Amino acid sequence: SGETVAFRAPSFPAAVAATSDGSRVAVGTTDGWLRVFSHGGRPVAAKKATDGVVTTLAFSSGGGVIATGGQRGTAVTWDGRKLARGKVLRSM
């Protein structure tokens, strides 16, 4: 069974991805945050990812990397467990 995670204004989900084993779910929000939750809905980590909306995100096949894309044209990789910022792949 799934768990529900509630968001409050001004932060609403804009992009969602899960690890291949379903152990973690990442949510990119309309106020630029990247939030990671456990399978049970417990918050694991959160970081400000962009000044705009996180429009897309994905986990790598092993779940060790998260890639985010933002409304301001920046793609960034993140450590999939600690959310340490990795490389800025493209900034337009």
Secondary structure, 3 states (H helix, E strand, C coil): CCCCCCCCCCCCEEEEEECCCCCEEEEEECCCEEEEEECCCCEEEEEECCCCCEEEEEECCCCCEEEEEECCCEEEEEECCCCCEEEEEEEC
